[in-house]
């Protein structure tokens, strides 16, 4: 007869009806559950590395099996607590709605204190601080010889960087006096930087997860295409794969982040703000004024380049059409009837022409008449001939 009770670590366990597991199996299961100490931050940050957990409701296989064994036993004297799931969810929803309504009311009140001059000064200060750090790093590299040790104009570069450093220091000091504590600067919605960082972290986390999955899928597709193409390899495919692999590596190297690790003014972490484009994938924040102006200028230049290319292509196409028109043979009538033609012959041919060319017109000529296609049909025929010549 199976033992119905056992004591493990001063806890009495009672076998449930129908349970067939042994005490040793229960003891091993409890040890496995005690060892289960997942890094939930890492699991939520890199879910693609823990797909096994999805198959077992958030546990690894060993721990999930241990839980099944433990569920065949109960602690002596333990009473099952009944939980009304729907009521719990309703209470949680009501609490969340109350908290969110209170936040919105607070933000609406704070938005009335929005100071655009101070807000813009804060962004300019952050950008100048980044430029100052870059200048100081370059200056230190020139001074200790680690940056371009054989540069022919080292002294001139050092003097230039020292001048830039002084300019950035002066600008940062001036802007800091206007800004005060940057963590107290509100945006138009009444949000403080700390609040925006928390929101931006959530957005970045989901964007990163989506982009990693998309990049891995596209890289796998490119690998198949490169393999199918054989040798020599398609340079466009390999270049595209290298770029995607670099982008994927940047995303995968980002460790689990906290709100304080995020930028308050965009959805990128602070570690991606800087001047090391490759391999760190850094860039200045898109909200910073100089960077925003540079991006706008680059976009306008790109738009102008696209417009000029479109105009050039349009002119080239028009010239090609005109050249093609000049090469087209003179239009010819569908049929010509001279004098003394039998009426039956004329009627038979006109019926056949009318069937193939609806809208054909008769034009008189000396000693007879001609049958011409309609103006619409002539234009369509001309366009088709021009298109054929241009494409050729």
LOZAMAR-781752 format. One line per field, with one value per residue (C-alpha): residue number from 1; residue in three letters; x, y, z. Coordinates in nm, 3 decimals. Each point is the difference from the previous one (the first is absolute). Layout:
BEGIN
num = NUM ...
residuo = ALA ...
X = X ...
Y = Y ...
Z = Z ...
END
This chain:
BEGIN
num = 1 2 3 4 5 6 7 8 9 10 11 12 13 14 15 16 17 18 19 20 21 22 23 24 25 26 27 28 29 30 31 32 33 34 35 36 37 38 39 40 41 42 43 44 45 46 47 48 49 50 51 52 53 54 55 56 57 58 59 60 61 62 63 64 65 66 67 68 69 70 71 72 73 74 75 76 77 78 79 80 81 82 83 84 85 86 87 88 89 90 91 92 93 94 95 96 97 98 99 100 101 102 103 104 105 106 107 108 109 110 111 112 113 114 115 116 117 118 119 120 121 122 123 124 125 126 127 128 129 130 131 132 133 134 135 136 137 138 139 140 141 142 143 144 145 146 147 148 149 150 151 152 153 154 155 156 157 158 159 160 161 162 163 164 165 166 167 168 169 170 171 172 173 174 175 176 177 178 179 180 181 182 183 184 185 186 187 188 189 190 191 192 193 194 195 196 197 198 199 200 201 202 203 204 205 206 207 208 209 210 211 212 213 214 215 216 217 218 219 220 221 222 223 224 225 226 227 228 229 230 231 232 233 234 235 236 237 238 239 240 241 242 243 244 245 246 247 248 249 250 251 252 253 254 255 256 257 258 259 260 261 262 263 264 265 266 267 268 269 270 271 272 273 274 275 276 277 278 279 280 281 282 283 284 285 286 287 288 289 290 291 292 293 294 295 296 297 298 299 300 301 302 303 304 305 306 307 308 309 310 311 312 313 314 315 316 317 318 319 320 321 322 323 324 325 326 327 328 329 330 331 332 333 334 335 336 337 338 339 340 341 342 343 344 345 346 347 348 349 350 351 352 353 354 355 356 357 358 359 360 361 362 363 364 365 366 367 368 369 370 371 372 373 374 375 376 377 378 379 380 381 382 383 384 385 386 387 388 389 390 391 392
residuo = UNK UNK UNK UNK UNK UNK UNK UNK UNK UNK UNK UNK UNK UNK UNK UNK UNK UNK UNK UNK UNK UNK UNK UNK UNK UNK UNK UNK UNK UNK UNK UNK UNK UNK UNK UNK UNK UNK UNK UNK UNK UNK UNK UNK UNK UNK UNK UNK UNK UNK UNK UNK UNK UNK UNK UNK UNK UNK UNK UNK UNK UNK UNK UNK UNK UNK UNK UNK UNK UNK UNK UNK UNK UNK UNK UNK UNK UNK UNK UNK UNK UNK UNK UNK UNK UNK UNK UNK UNK UNK UNK UNK UNK UNK UNK UNK UNK UNK UNK UNK UNK UNK UNK UNK UNK UNK UNK UNK UNK UNK UNK UNK UNK UNK UNK UNK UNK UNK UNK UNK UNK UNK UNK UNK UNK UNK UNK UNK UNK UNK UNK UNK UNK UNK UNK UNK UNK UNK UNK UNK UNK UNK UNK UNK UNK UNK UNK UNK UNK UNK UNK UNK UNK UNK UNK UNK UNK UNK UNK UNK UNK UNK UNK UNK UNK UNK UNK UNK UNK UNK UNK UNK UNK UNK UNK UNK UNK UNK UNK UNK UNK UNK UNK UNK UNK UNK UNK UNK UNK UNK UNK UNK UNK UNK UNK UNK UNK UNK UNK UNK UNK UNK UNK UNK UNK UNK UNK UNK UNK UNK UNK UNK UNK UNK UNK UNK UNK UNK UNK UNK UNK UNK UNK UNK UNK UNK UNK UNK UNK UNK UNK UNK UNK UNK UNK UNK UNK UNK UNK UNK UNK UNK UNK UNK UNK UNK UNK UNK UNK UNK UNK UNK UNK UNK UNK UNK UNK UNK UNK UNK UNK UNK UNK UNK UNK UNK UNK UNK UNK UNK UNK UNK UNK UNK UNK UNK UNK UNK UNK UNK UNK UNK UNK UNK UNK UNK UNK UNK UNK UNK UNK UNK UNK UNK UNK UNK UNK UNK UNK UNK UNK UNK UNK UNK UNK UNK UNK UNK UNK UNK UNK UNK UNK UNK UNK UNK UNK UNK UNK UNK UNK UNK UNK UNK UNK UNK UNK UNK UNK UNK UNK UNK UNK UNK UNK UNK UNK UNK UNK UNK UNK UNK UNK UNK UNK UNK UNK UNK UNK UNK UNK UNK UNK UNK UNK UNK UNK UNK UNK UNK UNK UNK UNK UNK UNK UNK UNK UNK UNK UNK UNK UNK UNK UNK UNK UNK UNK UNK UNK UNK UNK UNK UNK UNK UNK UNK UNK UNK UNK UNK UNK UNK
X = 0.000 0.137 0.099 -0.262 0.209 0.366 0.203 0.248 0.185 -0.242 -0.302 -0.253 -0.120 -0.318 -0.050 -0.303 -0.234 0.124 0.361 0.258 0.326 0.238 0.141 0.342 -0.153 -0.179 0.323 0.189 -0.281 0.007 0.377 -0.038 -0.266 0.221 0.287 -0.222 0.112 -0.051 0.133 -0.334 0.157 0.217 -0.289 -0.222 0.288 0.111 -0.311 0.141 0.263 -0.267 -0.255 -0.007 -0.177 -0.295 -0.063 -0.020 -0.191 0.309 0.209 0.275 -0.086 0.159 -0.174 -0.333 0.018 0.097 -0.308 -0.220 0.145 -0.045 -0.361 -0.071 0.061 -0.125 0.131 -0.177 -0.256 0.013 -0.336 -0.065 -0.062 -0.265 0.073 -0.258 0.215 -0.251 -0.043 0.379 0.037 -0.282 0.165 0.337 -0.159 -0.183 0.318 0.198 -0.265 0.000 0.378 0.009 -0.273 0.195 0.316 -0.184 -0.147 0.345 0.153 -0.273 0.062 0.378 -0.029 -0.121 0.346 0.174 0.284 0.106 0.314 0.121 -0.102 0.197 0.297 0.014 0.018 0.272 0.194 -0.011 0.126 0.281 0.099 0.032 0.209 0.216 0.065 0.091 0.239 0.164 0.048 0.159 0.219 0.122 0.080 0.213 0.179 0.094 0.078 -0.269 -0.188 0.181 0.350 0.167 -0.235 0.208 -0.189 -0.048 0.060 -0.249 -0.264 0.057 -0.039 -0.315 -0.151 0.090 -0.184 -0.302 0.010 -0.006 -0.294 -0.200 0.080 -0.125 -0.316 -0.077 0.049 -0.230 -0.272 0.029 -0.078 -0.324 -0.098 0.075 -0.078 -0.060 -0.205 -0.270 -0.054 -0.349 -0.097 -0.322 -0.196 0.113 0.233 0.326 0.316 -0.017 -0.356 0.091 0.292 -0.229 -0.236 0.286 0.148 -0.321 -0.015 0.365 -0.035 -0.285 0.162 0.326 -0.177 -0.187 0.308 0.220 -0.255 -0.035 0.378 0.057 -0.270 0.141 0.358 -0.115 -0.178 0.313 0.212 -0.230 0.021 0.381 0.027 -0.234 0.188 0.327 0.332 0.097 -0.210 -0.241 0.169 -0.334 -0.130 0.319 0.014 -0.362 0.064 0.306 -0.199 -0.287 0.243 0.168 -0.339 -0.102 0.327 -0.057 -0.347 0.108 0.290 -0.234 -0.039 -0.327 -0.070 -0.169 -0.192 0.303 0.194 -0.237 -0.003 -0.290 -0.049 -0.005 -0.050 0.372 0.218 0.277 0.268 -0.109 0.047 0.346 0.227 0.121 -0.219 0.183 0.007 -0.195 -0.288 0.003 -0.157 -0.107 -0.356 -0.252 -0.152 0.323 -0.023 0.319 -0.050 -0.365 0.100 0.267 -0.251 -0.252 0.263 0.107 -0.362 -0.064 0.317 -0.115 -0.344 0.157 0.224 -0.302 -0.188 0.291 0.036 -0.371 0.017 0.306 -0.170 -0.311 0.207 0.187 -0.327 -0.148 0.309 -0.022 -0.368 0.070 0.285 -0.225 -0.274 0.244 0.088 -0.361 -0.119 -0.272 -0.348 -0.173 -0.372 -0.167 -0.124 -0.008 -0.282 0.050 -0.266 -0.220 0.008 -0.301 -0.234 -0.014 0.378 -0.001 -0.274 0.171 0.336 -0.155 -0.189 0.323 0.183 -0.284 0.015 0.374 0.016 -0.317 -0.022 0.195 -0.053 -0.032 0.210 -0.047 0.288 0.051 -0.159 -0.124 0.006 0.201 -0.093 0.194 -0.007 -0.158 0.214 -0.008 0.124 0.271 0.125 0.004 0.191 0.251 0.051 0.057 0.256 0.181 0.003 0.145 0.278 0.082 0.011 0.213
Y = 0.000 0.340 0.243 0.277 0.253 0.104 0.276 0.196 0.296 0.010 0.019 -0.284 -0.092 -0.200 -0.204 0.100 -0.274 -0.160 0.116 -0.269 0.189 -0.111 0.197 0.006 0.145 0.265 0.087 0.033 0.211 0.240 0.036 0.078 0.263 0.157 0.022 0.171 0.362 0.155 0.339 0.145 0.324 -0.195 -0.226 0.297 0.180 -0.291 -0.218 -0.172 -0.170 -0.152 -0.139 -0.325 0.190 0.073 -0.375 -0.044 0.310 0.200 -0.283 -0.218 -0.363 -0.140 0.251 -0.044 -0.378 0.058 0.218 -0.277 -0.239 0.251 0.062 -0.366 0.086 0.268 0.145 -0.141 0.241 0.214 0.118 0.083 0.370 0.072 0.291 0.176 0.073 0.232 0.201 0.028 0.118 0.252 0.140 0.022 0.176 0.248 0.072 0.052 0.236 0.204 0.026 0.096 0.262 0.152 0.011 0.164 0.261 0.071 0.023 0.235 0.228 -0.015 0.071 0.351 0.071 -0.101 0.241 -0.042 0.214 -0.210 -0.322 0.093 0.116 -0.340 -0.182 0.236 -0.048 -0.380 0.020 0.239 -0.227 -0.290 0.215 0.104 -0.366 -0.082 0.297 -0.092 -0.360 0.107 0.255 -0.260 -0.237 0.262 0.091 -0.355 -0.108 -0.269 0.195 0.044 -0.024 0.103 0.285 0.269 0.286 -0.132 0.335 0.173 -0.267 0.026 0.378 -0.036 -0.253 0.214 0.290 -0.224 -0.127 0.355 0.083 -0.305 0.069 0.357 -0.112 -0.273 0.245 0.257 -0.256 -0.160 0.335 0.015 -0.361 -0.053 -0.358 -0.182 -0.269 0.257 0.120 -0.089 -0.076 0.117 -0.289 0.075 -0.301 0.013 -0.158 -0.293 -0.078 0.016 -0.237 -0.266 0.033 -0.002 -0.313 -0.193 0.120 -0.085 -0.345 -0.098 0.167 -0.186 -0.334 0.052 0.119 -0.288 -0.254 0.181 0.028 -0.368 -0.101 0.225 -0.118 -0.363 0.084 0.170 -0.301 -0.222 0.239 0.021 -0.378 -0.049 0.257 -0.189 0.154 0.268 0.147 0.282 0.308 0.172 -0.296 -0.033 0.375 -0.001 -0.298 0.166 0.313 -0.197 -0.214 0.315 0.146 -0.327 -0.014 0.353 -0.095 -0.332 0.161 0.237 -0.134 0.017 0.366 0.202 0.325 0.207 -0.160 0.154 0.334 0.215 0.158 -0.299 -0.375 -0.090 -0.089 0.235 -0.250 0.050 0.377 0.109 0.041 -0.358 -0.102 -0.328 -0.250 0.147 0.134 0.332 0.325 0.331 0.019 0.094 0.257 0.201 0.325 -0.013 -0.365 0.065 0.285 -0.216 -0.279 0.244 0.145 -0.349 -0.099 0.313 -0.065 -0.356 0.120 0.252 -0.269 -0.224 0.288 0.077 -0.367 -0.021 0.312 -0.132 -0.335 0.185 0.208 -0.307 -0.182 0.295 0.018 -0.375 0.034 0.285 -0.197 -0.303 0.208 0.119 -0.361 -0.114 -0.068 0.225 -0.122 -0.209 -0.050 -0.330 -0.035 0.193 -0.015 0.126 0.080 -0.263 -0.239 -0.223 0.106 -0.355 -0.006 0.337 -0.107 -0.331 0.163 0.283 -0.253 -0.188 0.326 0.119 -0.324 0.033 0.380 0.148 0.369 -0.011 0.309 0.049 0.268 0.097 0.029 0.052 -0.286 -0.188 0.001 -0.139 -0.163 0.129 -0.114 0.232 0.270 -0.192 -0.320 0.185 0.158 -0.339 -0.160 0.285 -0.029 -0.376 0.049 0.270 -0.214 -0.293 0.214 0.162 -0.334 -0.147
Z = 0.000 -0.102 0.276 0.023 0.196 0.020 0.161 -0.209 0.152 0.294 -0.235 -0.001 -0.347 -0.060 -0.313 -0.209 -0.124 -0.322 0.045 -0.081 0.051 0.277 0.290 -0.164 -0.315 0.206 0.182 -0.331 -0.144 0.297 -0.037 -0.371 0.073 0.266 -0.249 -0.258 0.019 -0.340 -0.102 -0.103 -0.118 -0.245 -0.104 -0.078 -0.173 -0.223 -0.035 -0.312 0.221 0.223 -0.245 0.201 0.278 -0.228 -0.031 0.379 0.114 0.093 0.149 -0.138 -0.067 0.320 0.227 -0.177 0.052 0.365 0.047 -0.138 0.259 0.284 -0.100 0.082 0.367 0.237 0.321 0.304 0.138 -0.314 -0.122 -0.361 -0.045 -0.254 -0.226 -0.212 -0.305 -0.165 0.320 0.041 -0.360 0.045 0.313 -0.175 -0.297 0.222 0.197 -0.322 -0.137 0.322 -0.001 -0.368 0.045 0.289 -0.216 -0.290 0.234 0.143 -0.350 -0.122 0.296 -0.048 -0.375 0.086 0.143 -0.326 -0.083 -0.362 0.036 0.294 -0.179 -0.314 0.209 0.171 -0.335 -0.125 0.325 -0.031 -0.358 0.094 0.290 -0.245 -0.236 0.296 0.093 -0.357 -0.023 0.332 -0.112 -0.329 0.181 0.250 -0.288 -0.176 0.321 0.102 -0.358 -0.024 -0.269 -0.333 0.153 -0.329 -0.082 -0.176 0.169 0.352 0.171 -0.229 0.067 0.376 -0.012 -0.208 0.242 0.302 -0.162 -0.065 0.356 0.137 -0.225 0.115 0.365 -0.036 -0.178 0.256 0.289 -0.161 -0.074 0.344 0.157 -0.201 0.058 0.367 0.100 -0.333 0.175 0.085 -0.359 -0.125 -0.357 -0.168 0.147 0.354 0.019 0.191 -0.149 0.245 -0.108 -0.367 0.053 0.147 -0.299 -0.250 0.155 -0.058 -0.361 -0.063 0.153 -0.232 -0.303 0.070 0.036 -0.327 -0.189 0.121 -0.125 -0.333 -0.046 0.077 -0.247 -0.275 0.061 -0.026 -0.326 -0.136 0.098 -0.205 -0.297 0.020 0.022 -0.295 -0.210 0.041 -0.098 -0.073 0.277 -0.066 0.149 0.065 0.200 0.206 0.066 0.112 0.226 0.156 0.078 0.155 0.201 0.137 0.093 0.167 0.195 0.132 0.127 0.153 0.189 0.184 0.357 0.198 0.065 0.272 -0.051 0.103 -0.289 -0.257 -0.176 0.117 -0.343 -0.237 0.014 -0.007 0.301 0.106 -0.101 -0.363 0.028 -0.103 -0.298 -0.060 -0.292 -0.063 0.158 0.294 -0.210 0.186 -0.111 0.150 0.131 -0.267 0.238 0.038 -0.198 -0.210 -0.084 -0.082 -0.231 -0.168 -0.054 -0.144 -0.233 -0.111 -0.059 -0.207 -0.201 -0.062 -0.105 -0.237 -0.147 -0.053 -0.164 -0.233 -0.093 -0.076 -0.215 -0.185 -0.060 -0.124 -0.243 -0.124 -0.051 -0.190 -0.223 -0.060 -0.091 -0.241 -0.158 -0.031 -0.161 -0.262 -0.085 -0.032 -0.355 -0.138 0.093 -0.264 -0.074 0.085 -0.359 -0.327 -0.256 -0.352 -0.264 -0.158 0.299 0.036 0.280 0.139 0.033 0.175 0.242 0.082 0.073 0.200 0.216 0.071 0.083 0.221 0.198 0.070 0.023 0.153 -0.067 -0.328 -0.221 -0.375 -0.171 -0.358 -0.244 -0.366 -0.191 0.308 0.379 0.297 0.330 0.304 0.364 0.252 0.160 0.328 -0.165 -0.191 0.326 0.176 -0.288 0.004 0.375 -0.025 -0.278 0.198 0.313 -0.192 -0.141 0.335 0.180 -0.276
END
